[in-house]
Amino acid sequence: MSDDIKQQFWKALAASPYVMVGRAGERTHHIPMNAQLDKDADSAFWFFTSTDNRLAGGGPAMAQFASKGHDLFACISGTLVRENDRAVLNKLWSNGVAAWYEGGKDDPKLLLLRFDLGDAEMWTADPGIKGIFKLMTGMTMKEGELGQHAEVAL
């Protein structure tokens, strides 16, 4: 089950790569970030941001994800690290990213953060016919009838 839900997660994140990210242990609100995915890296994703962003200092972090269809949810722990590999920056760079940085790839405020993934809790929301009937009629739901839950290492 955990491999299935991980595959669903990666597919859903590729379709809608927006997550809410915050540094762990801080009392600041999480902020929306656009995850940059690399099909060859399944233990990390990246964020383009600026040196004055409150995430710029890196460290332990949490990210929350809701799929576009609201049928998969994830809470992900990991570590934000400055990515200094220019090859990674070049690989992930796009016109959409360039629009945010006047100086392009050499903008002095440009910062690429890597989110090294630790573990996650994931939930699917797929009630099936029986679950939908129970929801519509107010019947008591049992665990697993609305979807699945897994704790996974990423």
Contacts in CASP RR format, 6 or more apart in sequence:
PFRMAT RR
TARGET T0000
AUTHOR 0000-0000-0000
METHOD contacts of the structure
MODEL  1
MSDDIKQQFWKALAASPYVMVGRAGERTHHIPMNAQLDKDADSAFWFFTS
TDNRLAGGGPAMAQFASKGHDLFACISGTLVRENDRAVLNKLWSNGVAAW
YEGGKDDPKLLLLRFDLGDAEMWTADPGIKGIFKLMTGMTMKEGELGQHA
EVAL
1 148 0 8 1.000
1 150 0 8 1.000
2 150 0 8 1.000
2 151 0 8 1.000
2 152 0 8 1.000
5 72 0 8 1.000
5 122 0 8 1.000
5 124 0 8 1.000
5 148 0 8 1.000
5 150 0 8 1.000
5 152 0 8 1.000
6 122 0 8 1.000
6 152 0 8 1.000
6 154 0 8 1.000
8 72 0 8 1.000
8 122 0 8 1.000
8 124 0 8 1.000
9 65 0 8 1.000
9 72 0 8 1.000
9 74 0 8 1.000
9 120 0 8 1.000
9 122 0 8 1.000
10 37 0 8 1.000
10 42 0 8 1.000
12 65 0 8 1.000
12 67 0 8 1.000
12 68 0 8 1.000
12 71 0 8 1.000
12 72 0 8 1.000
13 19 0 8 1.000
13 35 0 8 1.000
13 37 0 8 1.000
13 45 0 8 1.000
13 65 0 8 1.000
13 67 0 8 1.000
14 37 0 8 1.000
15 67 0 8 1.000
15 68 0 8 1.000
16 67 0 8 1.000
16 68 0 8 1.000
17 34 0 8 1.000
17 35 0 8 1.000
17 36 0 8 1.000
17 37 0 8 1.000
17 45 0 8 1.000
18 32 0 8 1.000
18 33 0 8 1.000
18 34 0 8 1.000
18 35 0 8 1.000
18 65 0 8 1.000
19 32 0 8 1.000
19 33 0 8 1.000
19 35 0 8 1.000
19 63 0 8 1.000
19 64 0 8 1.000
19 65 0 8 1.000
19 76 0 8 1.000
20 30 0 8 1.000
20 31 0 8 1.000
20 32 0 8 1.000
20 33 0 8 1.000
20 63 0 8 1.000
20 64 0 8 1.000
20 65 0 8 1.000
21 30 0 8 1.000
21 31 0 8 1.000
21 32 0 8 1.000
21 33 0 8 1.000
21 47 0 8 1.000
21 55 0 8 1.000
21 61 0 8 1.000
21 62 0 8 1.000
21 63 0 8 1.000
21 80 0 8 1.000
21 115 0 8 1.000
22 28 0 8 1.000
22 30 0 8 1.000
22 31 0 8 1.000
22 55 0 8 1.000
22 61 0 8 1.000
22 62 0 8 1.000
22 63 0 8 1.000
23 54 0 8 1.000
23 55 0 8 1.000
23 57 0 8 1.000
23 58 0 8 1.000
23 59 0 8 1.000
23 60 0 8 1.000
23 61 0 8 1.000
23 80 0 8 1.000
24 59 0 8 1.000
24 60 0 8 1.000
24 61 0 8 1.000
24 62 0 8 1.000
24 77 0 8 1.000
25 60 0 8 1.000
28 54 0 8 1.000
30 62 0 8 1.000
30 63 0 8 1.000
30 64 0 8 1.000
31 53 0 8 1.000
31 54 0 8 1.000
31 55 0 8 1.000
33 47 0 8 1.000
33 49 0 8 1.000
33 55 0 8 1.000
33 63 0 8 1.000
34 47 0 8 1.000
34 48 0 8 1.000
35 45 0 8 1.000
35 46 0 8 1.000
35 47 0 8 1.000
35 63 0 8 1.000
35 115 0 8 1.000
36 45 0 8 1.000
36 46 0 8 1.000
36 47 0 8 1.000
36 48 0 8 1.000
36 92 0 8 1.000
36 97 0 8 1.000
37 45 0 8 1.000
38 44 0 8 1.000
38 45 0 8 1.000
38 46 0 8 1.000
38 88 0 8 1.000
38 91 0 8 1.000
38 92 0 8 1.000
42 154 0 8 1.000
43 116 0 8 1.000
43 117 0 8 1.000
43 118 0 8 1.000
43 154 0 8 1.000
44 114 0 8 1.000
44 115 0 8 1.000
44 116 0 8 1.000
44 117 0 8 1.000
45 114 0 8 1.000
45 115 0 8 1.000
45 117 0 8 1.000
46 83 0 8 1.000
46 88 0 8 1.000
46 92 0 8 1.000
46 112 0 8 1.000
46 113 0 8 1.000
46 114 0 8 1.000
46 115 0 8 1.000
47 55 0 8 1.000
47 112 0 8 1.000
47 113 0 8 1.000
47 115 0 8 1.000
48 92 0 8 1.000
48 97 0 8 1.000
48 100 0 8 1.000
48 101 0 8 1.000
48 110 0 8 1.000
48 111 0 8 1.000
48 112 0 8 1.000
49 55 0 8 1.000
49 56 0 8 1.000
49 111 0 8 1.000
49 112 0 8 1.000
49 113 0 8 1.000
50 56 0 8 1.000
50 109 0 8 1.000
50 110 0 8 1.000
50 111 0 8 1.000
51 108 0 8 1.000
51 109 0 8 1.000
51 110 0 8 1.000
51 111 0 8 1.000
52 109 0 8 1.000
53 111 0 8 1.000
55 61 0 8 1.000
55 80 0 8 1.000
55 113 0 8 1.000
56 111 0 8 1.000
56 113 0 8 1.000
57 80 0 8 1.000
57 82 0 8 1.000
58 79 0 8 1.000
58 80 0 8 1.000
58 81 0 8 1.000
58 82 0 8 1.000
58 113 0 8 1.000
59 79 0 8 1.000
59 80 0 8 1.000
59 81 0 8 1.000
60 77 0 8 1.000
60 78 0 8 1.000
60 79 0 8 1.000
60 80 0 8 1.000
61 77 0 8 1.000
61 78 0 8 1.000
61 79 0 8 1.000
61 80 0 8 1.000
61 115 0 8 1.000
62 75 0 8 1.000
62 76 0 8 1.000
62 77 0 8 1.000
62 78 0 8 1.000
63 74 0 8 1.000
63 75 0 8 1.000
63 76 0 8 1.000
63 78 0 8 1.000
63 115 0 8 1.000
64 73 0 8 1.000
64 74 0 8 1.000
64 75 0 8 1.000
64 76 0 8 1.000
65 72 0 8 1.000
65 73 0 8 1.000
65 74 0 8 1.000
65 75 0 8 1.000
65 76 0 8 1.000
66 72 0 8 1.000
66 73 0 8 1.000
67 73 0 8 1.000
70 125 0 8 1.000
71 124 0 8 1.000
71 125 0 8 1.000
71 126 0 8 1.000
72 122 0 8 1.000
72 123 0 8 1.000
72 124 0 8 1.000
72 125 0 8 1.000
73 122 0 8 1.000
73 123 0 8 1.000
73 125 0 8 1.000
74 120 0 8 1.000
74 121 0 8 1.000
74 122 0 8 1.000
74 123 0 8 1.000
75 120 0 8 1.000
75 121 0 8 1.000
76 115 0 8 1.000
76 117 0 8 1.000
76 118 0 8 1.000
76 119 0 8 1.000
76 120 0 8 1.000
76 154 0 8 1.000
77 117 0 8 1.000
77 118 0 8 1.000
77 119 0 8 1.000
77 120 0 8 1.000
78 115 0 8 1.000
78 116 0 8 1.000
78 117 0 8 1.000
78 118 0 8 1.000
79 115 0 8 1.000
79 116 0 8 1.000
79 118 0 8 1.000
80 113 0 8 1.000
80 114 0 8 1.000
80 115 0 8 1.000
80 116 0 8 1.000
81 113 0 8 1.000
81 114 0 8 1.000
81 116 0 8 1.000
82 111 0 8 1.000
82 112 0 8 1.000
82 113 0 8 1.000
82 114 0 8 1.000
83 89 0 8 1.000
83 112 0 8 1.000
83 113 0 8 1.000
83 114 0 8 1.000
88 112 0 8 1.000
88 114 0 8 1.000
89 105 0 8 1.000
89 112 0 8 1.000
90 105 0 8 1.000
92 112 0 8 1.000
93 105 0 8 1.000
98 104 0 8 1.000
98 105 0 8 1.000
101 107 0 8 1.000
101 109 0 8 1.000
101 110 0 8 1.000
103 110 0 8 1.000
104 110 0 8 1.000
117 154 0 8 1.000
118 153 0 8 1.000
118 154 0 8 1.000
119 151 0 8 1.000
119 152 0 8 1.000
119 153 0 8 1.000
119 154 0 8 1.000
120 151 0 8 1.000
120 152 0 8 1.000
120 154 0 8 1.000
121 149 0 8 1.000
121 150 0 8 1.000
121 151 0 8 1.000
121 152 0 8 1.000
122 149 0 8 1.000
122 150 0 8 1.000
122 151 0 8 1.000
122 152 0 8 1.000
123 147 0 8 1.000
123 148 0 8 1.000
123 149 0 8 1.000
124 147 0 8 1.000
124 148 0 8 1.000
124 149 0 8 1.000
125 146 0 8 1.000
125 147 0 8 1.000
126 146 0 8 1.000
126 147 0 8 1.000
126 148 0 8 1.000
127 134 0 8 1.000
127 135 0 8 1.000
127 145 0 8 1.000
127 146 0 8 1.000
127 147 0 8 1.000
130 145 0 8 1.000
131 141 0 8 1.000
131 145 0 8 1.000
131 146 0 8 1.000
133 139 0 8 1.000
134 140 0 8 1.000
134 141 0 8 1.000
134 145 0 8 1.000
135 141 0 8 1.000
135 146 0 8 1.000
END
